[in-house]
Amino acid sequence: MSHFSVLVITDQQPDDDALAAILQPWHEYECTGVDDEYVVDVDVTDELVADHAKYGEGKPFDEFVEGWSSAEKRDDGRWYHHTNPNAKWDWWVVGGRWSGLLRLKCGEAPILGRPGVLGSRASDHPLASDQAMMQDIDIDALRNEAREEAVTLWDQVHQVTDGLPAIEEWAALRERVGNIEVARAAYWAQPAVAALKAQFPNSWSLDDEVDATRRTRDEFGQRAADASLNTFAVVKDGSWFERGKMGWWALVSDEKEEGAWTAEFRKLLDGLEPTAWLTVVDCHI
C-alpha cells in the first residue's frame, strides 16, 4: 500500500538479523504473524460501540461486531483486538526504493541491499550506498548536489512564472471557494500553475515547482541541501521518530512541517559520532 524510508542508526555495523531485532518492536502482527512481546490485547469496546451506533443498522451489537471486526469477546464482557498497537511496517528491505541514498567518500566501498521494484533506486552513483559509517559519508557532496539541482529547478520555474500573478495557496483557495471541485479547477487554472504544468508535464503535484515560486533562489537551494539525507523516519537507541504517521497510499497524518523535520534531522546527523553506522531501510505498510 505505502512505502517509506527509515534511517536506522546504530553503534556497530548491523547485519540483517540485527536490523530485524531493532525493527521488531514496530512489526504489524496481522501481517507478520509473529506473536511476541510487542503484541498485546487492546480493549476496543468503546470504538466498536461507536461503530455500531454509526453503521449497525439495527443489528444486535455482538452480531454486528462479529461481522465488522476481528476483535474477540473476553470473560469480562469486553472486546479485545490482539495486535501490536505500535505497528509501523509489515515488511522491510535494506535499500529498496531508497537504495543509494547515502554517498560515500572516494575510496570507500559501497554496501548495497536490494533495489526497489523494476530496479528503482535513489541514486546510481558509483559511490552510492545503503549502509555506511558516518565518517565515510560525503555529506558535503550530497548537500551540494541537492542544492545545485534545486537552483536549476528554481531557474526553470522562474523562467515561466516571473511576471505572472502569485499562486494562491490551495488551502486558502479551498476555504475561499468552498466547493472542492470548483476550487480544484480554479487552482489549476491560475496562470502560473498552468505555465508550470506545461513546463513540467511529468510532475504530478507540482509541489516543488510551486514552492520555488515562493522562495528566493538561495533559500530554495539551502532547503534542498538541508533535506538531502532526509528519510521519513529514524530509529535510534530503541526509539522511533517520524515526520508523520504513514498510512495506506502514502497518506500522512499528524505530519510535522517539513522545515521543522529537516531542522531536527540535520541536527541529529551533525551530532552523530563519526563511528555511528547508518542504514537506509525501505519499509512497507
N, C-alpha and C positions, 0 to 999 in steps of 0.2 A: 504494500500500500504506500509506504513512505520510506525514503532513505534519508539519513542524516549523518553528519560527520562527528566523530568523537576523538578528542586527543587524550590518550592515556599517558600519564606522566608517572614514571617510576624511578627508584634509586638505582636499580640494576636492569640490565637488558632482559626483557621478558620474552619467553617463548610462548607458543600457543596455549600451553597448559597454564602458565602463569597468568596470561591475559584472560583466560576463561575463568579462573578463580577471582580475578579482580572485577570482572564484569558480572559475575553471577548474581550479586545482590539485586540486580535490576532485570532479571530474566522474566519473561511472560509465561507463567506456568501453563496457561491454556494451550500454548504452542510447544513449549519445550517438554512438557510432561514431567519435569523434574520436581518431585515433591520434597523440597528441602527445608531448611530452617527459615528461608525467606517467604515461604508460603504459609499463610495463616487463614483462619476463619474470620471473615469480615461480616459483621452484622449489617445486612442491607434491608432490614424490615421496613424502616421508615421510608426509604427510597421506593420500595415496592408498593407501599401504601399510597404514595403519591402517584405512581404509575397507574395503579388500579383505579384511582379516582379520575384520572385523565383518560385512560384507554380501556377500562374494564368493561364498558358497555353492558353493565348489569350482571356479569358473571360473578359467581361466588369468588371471594378473594383467593382461596387456596387453588381453585381450578384455574384462575387467571395466572397465578404465579407459575404453576407447573407448565403452562404453555408459553409463558413470557420469558422466564429466566431459568438459569441452571442452578439457582440457589436451592438449598435443601433446608427443610424444616427440622429443627432440633427439639430435644425434650423440653426445653424451656418455652416452646411455642413460637420462637422467633426464627427468622430465615437467615441463613448464612451462605456466603459465597466463599469457596475455598480458592484462594488466589494470592498472588503477590501484589500487595497494594502499591508497591514502588516500581512496578514493571515499566521498563523503558524500551526493551527490544525483544524480538522473537528469534532473530538470528543476526550474526555479525561476521565480518571478514576483515582482515587487515588489508588496507588499501581500498579496494573496491572502486567506486566512482571517484574517490579522492586519492587514488594511487598516484604517488609522485608529488604530493603537496609539499613535502619538505625538499629543500635544495641544499646539497652538500657542498662543502668547500672543495677546491681542487685537490685531487689526490686521495679522497675518501671513496670507499666502495659502497654503492647504494645497496639497501636491503629492501626488497620489494615483496609484497604479498601477492594478492590476485587483483587483476583489473576488474572493472565493472562489466555490465552486460555489453556484449559486442566489442569488448576490449576498451571500453571508455576509461579514461584516466584524467587526472587533473593536469598532468604535465608529462611530456615525452622527453624532457631534457635529459641528457646523458647522466647528469648528477642528481636527478630526481629520485627521492627515496620515500619509503613509507615508515621507516624507523631509523632513528639516529640519536647519538648523544648530542646534547645541546651545544657543546663546544665545536662540534663538527658541522653544524648547520650554518649556512651562509645567509644570515638574517638580512644583512645589508643588500645582498643581491636580490633576494625576494622582494624586499620593500622597494628597491629602486626600479625593478622590473614592473611591479604593480603601479608605481607612480607614473612611469613612462606610458604604460598602456592607458591609464586613466586620463592623463593630459591630452593624449592623442584623441581619445573619445571626446573629451571636452571641446577640443578644437573642431572636430567634425560636427558636434551638436551646435556650436555657436555659429558655424558657417551657415546653417539653415534656419536658425531661430532668432538671431540678432535682428532687432527692428520689429519683431512681431510682438503682439501683446503677451504679457506674462501669463503663464499657465495657472489657471485656478486649481487649487488642490482638490483631489477627489472628495475628501471628507467634507470640505466646505461646500463644494458644489452639490453633493448629495443632500446635505442638510438644507441648502437653499431651495433646491428644486423639489425635493420630496419623492416623487416617483422615481424608482431606481432605474427603470428602462429609459425614461426621458433623461435622467441625469447621466446615464452611461453614454447615450447618443451625444449629449451636449459636451461631455468631456472629450470624446474622440473627435468632435467637430471643431474644437479650438484650433486656430491656425497653426500654432506652434506644435501641437500634438500631431496634427495631420502632416506637418512637414517632417517631423521625426519619424512617423510611421513610414513615410515614403522613402526616407533616407536609410532607415534600419528595418527593412521588412521582416527580418528574421528574429527581431526582438519582440517576444510575446507581450511583455508587460510594459516595456519602455521605462522601467523603474529607474535604472541607472541614467538613462538619457535625460529623463525629466529632472532628476536630481541635479544633473550637471547644469541645467539652466538656472538653478537657484543658488549656485555656489561660484566663488571665484576659482580661477584655474588652479592656483596654489592650494586652496582649501580642498578642492576635489581630488587633486593628486595626493595630498597628505593623508586624507581619509582612506584612500585606497591602499596607500603604503602601510598605514597602521593596521589595516584589516587583512593584510596579505597572508597571514597564517591563521586567521580565524577559523575555528570549527564551531559547530552548533553547540557542542557540549564538551566539557572537560572532566576527566576522572583523575583525582589526585588524593592520596592519603585516605582512601576509603570513602571519599565523598564525591557526589555527582553535582556538577554545576552546569547550568544551561542557560541559553538565551531565552528560551520559552519552552512550553510544553508541546512536543511534537505529536500530531495526530495523523489520521489517515489522509492520503492525498496531499501530504506536506502542509497541512493546515496547522498553524501555530497559534496557541492561546497563551495568555499571560506573558506576552513577549516583552523583553527588555528593549528599550530604544537602542537602535543599532550603535549609535555613538557611545552610549554608556557601556554596552557589552564590549565593544572594541577597546575602550579605555581599560576595562578590567582585564581583558585578555592580554593586552600589551604589558600591563603592569605585572601580570603573572609571569609571562615569558621573560621579561627583563630581570625578574627577581630569582630565576631558577639558578641552581648550582650548575657550573659548566659540565659536571659529570651526570646530570639528570638525563634520563632516556625518554624520548618522545616517540610514541607510536600512534599512527593515524588509523582509525578503525571506521569502517562503513557499517552503520547499524541500520537494521530494518525493523519496522513496526507495522 
